[in-house]
């Protein structure tokens, strides 16, 4: 298999060629496809067939290359010397395809001899904007009463454009008018139509006629347009009487004319407008009762028709007088006299007789089955006695002559009861007289149903949301199929196609009513355990043999906010109270603790936010509502209490929201000033009195001196109590935490922020031993986590903190 592609440029137009050449016994099954725009001039080259089809150019004449076009007209031909396929006659896409379609193809065969080969050619004709929109009527007349309210709409004739797609009609424009505007609307098929809208009241005395131009513009490039004139006549009051074209008429009428035949249509005119020009016709009192019994007069359109059989032997002349009255508030009228002369002519009607008729029949009756036998006759002779019989062309039946004046009514097309349950077949017979006479007979054929339609669900896939914690037996949805058959062929039974999920049958989870397709849940679902189910439901009719179809059902369990947030950090051995110790020299922005909560609900319901329920000093601590970090907002002062209590609530995003709380008790400790030199981080010095007024210092100097002495003594005593532990004093950014009930005995974590404290708790939960190791003076502090086989070492100083693993 070989593929060839070529692009031919001719007069700035492009021709796309797609070739596929499998050759079997000299006949190519592939189709060579070309695309050209319509309206190419005659002689334009489409492609070179010798090159595209792999033929020798020198042997084209000898091999008798020829073109067979599947069309009544020859639009293309082949140059046997060059092998070019060229335009023989200009191609009009709209004429060729005759309808608006997305594609238009011209199919042809190229044949060569010695050996004989046939190539299938398919030429696609592309649309160009070569047709301008035009209106079916160049002028549209509208009669509008001067009392018409503003906003009234009047239908206008739409323009048509034979072109397709973007080259069809795009919009309409109306010349500027003081009283009228247009409203453009789009149909479901994309067509544009417009209405004329009255935007200002009319006054006939000022202007009796309004002339406007309606322009239709297509979407081609360049755009084309067409115009139509709109003439609006403003209606006036009733001041003119109806008038007949002639005051008297003489009509020749053949006897035995069919009842309902038109004798004459009177056409009276009224110069008024609107209802003032609507005319009602009636016989006057001078018309005899026999004439009124024989003939009918349509009061709306003035048509005089035969109501009874007219016989030349009974009456030769009928006289009548007709009055035309308008419908104005003060009606006016006109008169006309008619004389009907009866002519003696052909007076015998043909007759129809149904000899046999089979009804009802099954809808799958074979084509050419005889339904009825009909005979026709006419008592007249000559051409008046010769008859023609026919039925409507849009019926799936045909008449076939079996013998003289006998016809068989046959089934000519397959029947479908679901489309047409019965047929009214009117058989009409007409003789060849002048005028011809006719008769008709109508028979009704009923069709019996067979099971030939599969039940159909409105959808092929159902997605049903179910809220978790549903009640067992709750109705989930109604899955109803439709079967257009009748009786037992349309009675449907519904089943769940069995499918096991984790050793659980689908029928143990769901149930369906076999009669109406109502789907029920048999258990309560939990979103955290089961999130969705996928299974099939079958609808089967009761016909013989039964027909069935199935549909896929996707059950999605919707989450409810039924899980309370669980606080996992800070870790609490007992209760919900966490006790922490922090130095009073803690800097502003220091991380004190981090609250972490988790929620097993879905993403929306499990979104956690944190808030303070209680804060001893709102100016001292801040809480990040998204990550739960508790930080200092400023440094501690000597006025702040040593004990602070923070109650944090973790609330999810459900409706209603669920929450959990944790209480953090903070105790501040004083740091020893004399040991600050031993630490790797130089402590900051704070001038307690830097912000005091000079006069206040002088007044309170003695009292402040005593307080300073007391404070120094207290710090010295606390440092002496911690001296036997041989542990380095905490730096001003350290956090000291001890858990008395923990399995880790005499273990203390020293870190430069609260992050290492959280790490300490996490390591102890894993069964590791975290110990503090002293280092030489001036070096870093080392905190070790010692599991059975792996050691975790943390090195902290004022500049950085690192973790080191060793085996």
Secondary structure, DSSP 8 states (H G I E B T S, - for coil): --EEEEEEEETTEEEEEEEE--EETTEEEEEEEEEEETT--TT-EEEEHHHHTT--GGGTTTTT-EEEESSSS--EEE-TTT-EEEESS---HHHHH-S--S--EEEEEEEETTTTEEEEEEEEEE--S----EESSSEEEEEEETT--TT-EEE---EE-SS-GGGSEEEEEE---SSEEEEEEE-TTS-EEEEEEE-S---TTT-SEEEEEEEEEESSSS--EEEEEEEEEEE--S----B-S-SEEEEEEETT--TT-EEEE---B-SS-GGGG-EEEEE-TTS-HHHHHHEEE-TTT-EEEE-S---TTT-SEEEEEEEEEE-STT--EEEEEEEEEEE-------EEEEEEE--SEETT--TT-EEEEEEEE-SS-GGGG-EEEE--TTSSEEEEEEETTEEEEEE-S---TTT-SEEEEEEEEEE-SSS--EEEEEEEEEEE--S----EES-SEEEEEEESS--TT-EEEE--EE--S-GGGT-EEEEEE--EETTEEGGGTEEE-TTT-EEEE-S---TTT--EEEEEEEEEE-SSS--EEEEEEEEEEE--S----EEEES--SSTTEEEEEEETT--TT-EEEE-EEE--S-TTTT--EEEEEEES-TTTEEE-TTT-EEEESS---TTS-SEEEEEEEEE-SSSS--EEEEEEEEEEE---GGGGGGSSS------TTTTS-HHHHHHTHHHHHHHHHHHHHHHHHHHHHHGGGT-----TT-EEE--TTSSSTT--EEESSHHHHHHHHHHHHTT-EEEEE---TTS-EEEEEE-SS-EEEEEE-SS-EEEEEE-
